[in-house]
Amino acid sequence: MSNSNVKTAAPTSSGPIPQAHLLKFIVPSLIGVLLFLVPFKFGDTINIGMGLMAEGLQTLLGSALPAIAVVVLCLSVVATVYAKLADPGWAKKGMLHEMFHVGPLWLAMRALGALFAVMTYFQFGPEFVTASFTGGVMLNDLAPVLLTFFFFAALLLPFLVEFGFMEFIGSMVRKPFRIIFNLPGRSAIDATASWMGSGTVGVLITTQQYEQGYYNGREASVIATNFSVVSIAFALLVTSFVDINHLFVQFYTTVVVAGLIAAVIVPRIPPLSRKSNDYYEPVGCQLNEERTEKVGLFRYSLIQATNRAAGAPGPRELARLALLNVMDIFLGLLPLVFAIGTVALILAEFTPLFTWLSYPMVPVLELLRIPEAEAAAPATLVGFADMFLPAVLATNIESELTRFVIACLSLTQLIYMSEIGALLLKSKIPIKFWELVAIFLLRTAITLPIIAFMAHTFFF
């Protein structure tokens, strides 16, 4: 979401907080918390409010969603080409200008995404594009989820980020997050939103916070690549798929421990440690977490939150920004995800690339006493293409310990190009493709021994 150009007012230690400002903070923030951060048990699944709404829309639209995705992807190309050739007035400035006046590479990626979608939907062209486990996965499995999740995330995120909740939590947990992770306290909300809802939601929050001047380049890069954990709902899906759901508590405990250790170590070594502390240039630094007056922590946090709520955009402006966000995600991000994700899946499924790359992992797995090391090795790296591929490969492995290790590793690696990677490359966060590769490998190197140790020592 675009910067609201509202700086947090200086806190005051005396005088009551205006009731109108307090209500403007509490009511929308409570709605945001209920939508994004509170898990509900719904039938046999655990989900968040936004996730239930997205799944409801999926059920309502059903088989029409792949066709809708094809239309959206084609519309993205047509609108981009028209904006570049005709240069209409509506695309001369602002978000619409940024959305459609893109460079040749991004235009080519949009065209490639649309082409892959059309080929897959109408089933023509090379099988490696249209197969059920390449283009089919992107069009029939991932695109419906992204369309519905991103639709509600873009519309509803303002409740969580525009009315002071980020300021309140950020001030409350500033010290521990600065000491442990060297990050602003408000990044705790990114982690929680990912954990309860979706890693993509976490990245969307991080992107918006960077573009609004609340994270600098290093902080945004660190948060997006270390805190965008997959949701509990997806973790349950993975354990069920690899037949270790009876070990879910042990599994998720291992993921949390390994993920937290990686979140402490990875940001302190290159490439993340060398990232600039510069803020997004058009807005500069908007963050104020330092207490300048001797007031209690809770009161200071509340003052920060109500000041932000008082300056929040009105309903009409919020609706306009939400609509622009939906357009940006559908017309700018979805084609990129489709193009990169399909290419990644083609490389994983139709070439021996990941098998070749995984040869050095065989002795590592043998050293860690992981059974069926040769069969498991490709699964340790193929997650870079898509987060579910390691689980797919693991189903052919007999050893329960090995399936446990692969499943845990797939959730702690975090960087996968079919979704998170594409999101980051599309965003304004200053992170490059080679840095995503390096961070993926670092997270693998750090978390794999931890997962193997915990599996051998405590669970098997």
N, C-alpha and C positions, 0 to 999 in steps of 0.2 A: 504494500500500500504506500502511496505517496506520503512524503513528509507533511505533517499538518502545520509545520512552521510554528509550533507552540513550544516555548521553552518553559521548563518547570520554574515556577516562581520561588523566590527565596522563602524558606520556612520561617515561621515566626513562633516564638516560644510562649507568647501570651495571647489571651483572647480565645474565645470559642471558635471552633471550626464551623463555618456556615452549614446549616442543615441541608440546604439545597445541594451544596457541593458534596456533602457526605452521601446523600441519597444517589446523586449522579455517579458517584464512585461505586457504592455498594450494589445497587440493583443491576446495572449492566455487567459488572465484574462477576457477580454471583451467577448470572446467566451464562457468562463465558466459562466459569469454573464447572458448572453443571454440564455444559455442552462438550468441553474438551478434557477435563481433568478428573472427573468422577466416573469410575467404572460401574456399569450396571450388569447384573446377570439377567440375560434375556433368553429364555429357553435354555438351551444347553451351552450357550456361548456367553463370553464376557465382552462387553463393548462399551463405548462411550456414547453420549447422546448424539453427537455429530455423526458417529459411525452408524448408529441405528437409523438416522435420517437418510444417510447415503445408501444404506442397504435397502431401506424402504423404497427409495427412488429406483434402485436397481431392479427390485421386484416389480415395481409398477411398469417400468419401461421394458424390462425383460430383453427379448431377442432384438428389440429395436436399437439397443445401445451400440452394437458394432456399426450399424448403418449410420447412426448419428455421428459416430466417430469419423467415419469416412467423409461425411458431409463437412464436418468441422475442419478436418485436415485439408480438404480441397478448397474450402472457403479461405483458409489461411493463405494458401498460395495465390489464389485469385486476388484477394484483397491486397496482399503485399506487392504483387506485380502491378496492380492498378495504381496503388499509392506511389510507387517509384516512377511509373511512366507518366501518369496524369498529374501528379503532384497536387491533389485537391486541397482546398483550404483547411478541411478538418484534420488533415494529416501533417500540417505544417509546424505544429508545436505541441508540447506537452506529452502525455503518455501515449497518445495515438501516434505521434511522430516517432517516438522510441519503438513502438510496437511494430510499425510497418516499414520504417526506413532503416532496414538492416543491411549489412554487408553481403557480398556475393556468397560467402561460405554459409551464412545462416539461411539465405534464400534457397541455396542448393539443398540444405538439410531439410527445410520445410517441404520442398518439392519431392525429395527422396522419401520422407515420411508419408506424404500423400500417395505417392506411387506405390509404395509397399502396401499401404492400406487398401487401395483400389485392387491391386493384384490379388491380395489375400481374400478380400470379400468376394470378388467375382471368380476367384480360382483360375487365373491364367498366369502364364509366365513360369519361370524356373521353380522347381519344387523346393529348392533350398530357401526361397522367399515365402512360398505359400503353404509350406508344411504346417501341420497342427502344432508342432513344437518349436516353430520359429515365428513366422508372421501370425500364425493362429494364436499363439500364446499372447502376443502383443494386442491383437485385435479383439479376440474373444474373451480373454481372461483379464489382461491388465487394463486395456482402454476403458471398459465399463466401470472398473473400480476407480480409475483416475478421474473420469468424467464426473462421477457422482461425488467422490470424496473432495475433489478440488472445487466443485461447484459450491458445496456447503462450507468448506473451509474458507474460501475467499469471501463468502457472504457473512460468515459468522465470526471470523477472527477479530474484527473490531471490538467485539464484546470483551475479548481477553486482553487486547493490547492497547486500546485507545482510551480507556476510562480509569487508568491509574493502578490496575492490578499488578502490572509489571513493576511499577515504581514501588508499590507496597512490599511485595516479596523481595524485590531487589535490595531495598534498604534493610529489610529484616535479616537477610542471609548474606549480606555483603562481605563480612569478615571471613567466614569459613570458605566461601567460594574464592575470595581473593587469595587466601592462604593456600588452599588445597589445589585449586585449578588455575589461579592467576586470571580469573574472569569476573565480570560483573555479577552481582547477586541475581539479577533478573534472568540470567541464563539458566537458573534452576527451573524456570517455567518451560523453557525449550525442552529440557530433558524430560520433565514430567508429561508434557503434551505428547512427546514421542512415545514414551513408555505406555501411557494410557491409550493413546489414539493411533498414531502413525508417524513413522520417521519422516515422511514427506511433509506432514503438518509442522513438525519441528523445524525442517529446513525452510518452509514458508515463513514461519515466525522469525527465524534468524535473518533471512533475506530482508524482510520488512524492517526489522530493528536496525540492520546495517544501513539501509537506505534512508532511515529516519535519523541517523546519527547517534544511536544508542550503543552500538558496538563499533570498534575500529576494525580495520582489515584483518589484523591478527586474531582478534577475539571472534569475529564472525567465521573465519576459516576454521578455528579450533572448535567452536561450538558445532558447526555444521558437520564436521568430520569425526567428532568424538561423542557427541551427545544425541545424535539422530538415531537412537536405538529403535528397533522394530517393536511393535506393540505386543502386549501380552496375548492378544487375540491371535496374531500371526505366530507367536511362539507356540501356542497351543496347536495350531495347524501343523507346524513343522514336526513337533513331537509325535503327533498322531500319524503323520505321513511316514515317518521312519520307525514307527512302532515302538516308541519309548515313552508313551504318555503316562505309564505307571511310574516314571522317574521324573515327572515334571518339576516337582519342588527342587530336587537335586540339580536338574537341568537349568532351571532359571536362577538358582543360587549361584551356580558356576558362571553363567553368563554375566550376572551382575558383578560378581567379584572380579572376573577377568576384564570386563568392560571398564570398571572404575580404575583398576590399576593402569590400563592402557590410556585412560583419559588423563591420568596424572603424568605419565611418562611421555607419550607421543607429542604433546604440545611443547615439551621442553627440549626437543631435538629437531634438527632440520628435517623437512623444509618448513614446518610450522614456526619453529623458534626464530626463523629469519624473516618472518612476515613483518611488514611495516605496521606501526601503530597509528598510521594516518586514518582519519575518518573519511567517509564518503564526501568527496569534495563539494558537491552542490549544496550540502546542508551543514557540514562541519559537525563538531561535537555538541550533542544536545543532552549529554548525560550529566547528572549531578547526584552522586551517591554519598558525597562527603558531608558529614554533619558539621555545620558552621556555628551552631548555637548549642548551649547545654540543655538539651531537652531529652527526654527519655526516648529510647529506640522505637518503641511502638508509636508514640505520638509523632515523632519525626517522620516515620514511615507513612503514617496516616496523612500528615500534612503534604508530603510529596505526592501521595495518591490523589488527594482531593484537589490539589493545585492542577494536576494533569487533567483530572475529570472536568474541572471548571473550564478548561480551554479546549475540550474535545470538540471535534466537528459536529455540526448539527445533523439531524436525520437526513436532510436532502443531500448534504455533502457526503455523508457516510454511504448513502445509497449510490451516489455517483461513483465514488471511489471503489465500492464493492463491485459494481458493474464493470468498471475498467479492469479491476483485478481478474474477474472471471474471464473477460475477453483476452487479457494478456496470457493467462494460463492456458485457455483453450486454443487460441490462435498462435501464440508464441512458443509455449512450452510443450504442449502435447505433440506437435509434429516432430520436435527435437527428440523427445523421449521415444517416439515410435521409430524414428530413423536409427538412433544410436542403439536402442534395445534390440531391434531386428538384426542389425549388423553383428552385435555382440552374440546373439543367440545363434546366428549362422556360423560364426567362427567357433562357437562352443560345440555345436551339434554336427557340423559338416566338415570340419577340418580337425587335424590332430594337434592344433596349436596349443591348447591347454594341456594335452597329454605330454607334448614335448617340454613345455615350460615347467611341468610338474615333476620331471625326472629328478631334479635335485631334492625334492621333498621326500622321496622314498627312503634314503638313509636317515633323514631327520625323523621320520615317523618310526623307523625301526629303532633308532636311538631312544625314542620316547616310549618304546615297547607297545606300539599300536599294532594290533593284528591286521592282516591283509593290507599291508602298507602300499603295495603296488596298486591295488584297486582303489585305495582311499586317496592316493596322491592327487589325481586330477580334481577331486572334490574340494581339496584345500585351496585351489586357486580359481576354479571356475565360477565362484561366487562373485568375482569381479564383473562378470557379464550380467548375472541376475541372481538375486538373493535366494531363489528357490531351487536353482540348479544343483547345489550341493546335496540338498535333501533328495532330489530325484536320483542322483548317482548313488547315494547312500542306501537306497532301497535294495540294491543288488548285493550288499555286503552282509555276510552272516553274523559277524561279531557285533554284539550289542554294544560293547565298549567303543568300538570304532564308530558305529552309527551315532552314539552319544557325543563323541568328540567332534565329529564332522558337523553335527547339528548345532552344537554350542559355538563352534568356530564360525559357522555361516552367519550367526547373529552378532558376533563381536567384530567381524571385519568391517561392517557398516557401509563401505564404499561399493556400490554396484551400479553399473552404467545404465541399466535399463530404467532406472528411476532416480535415485539420489545423485548419481554422477551427472546425469543429464540436467537435473535441476540446478546443480551447482555451476555447471558450465554456462547455462542460460542466464544465471543470476549475475548481479554486479559485484558479488563477492570476489575479491582478487585471488582466484585460485586457478591453476592451470591443470591440463590433463596429466602431464607427467607427475605433478605433485599428488594428484589423486592416486596414481599408480604407486608412488612411493609410500603414501600414507596407508594404502591397502596392504602393502607388503610389510610395513612396520607393524601394523596392528596384528597381522598374521604371525609375525615372528615373536611378538610379545605375548599374545593371548594363547597361542597353541601350547607352549610348555605349561602355562598355568592351568589350562583346561585338562591336559594330560595328567598333571600332578594331582589335581583334585579328583579326577576320575579314578586313578589308581589308588590314592590314599584313602578316600572317604566312601566311594560308591561301588567299586568293583573289586 
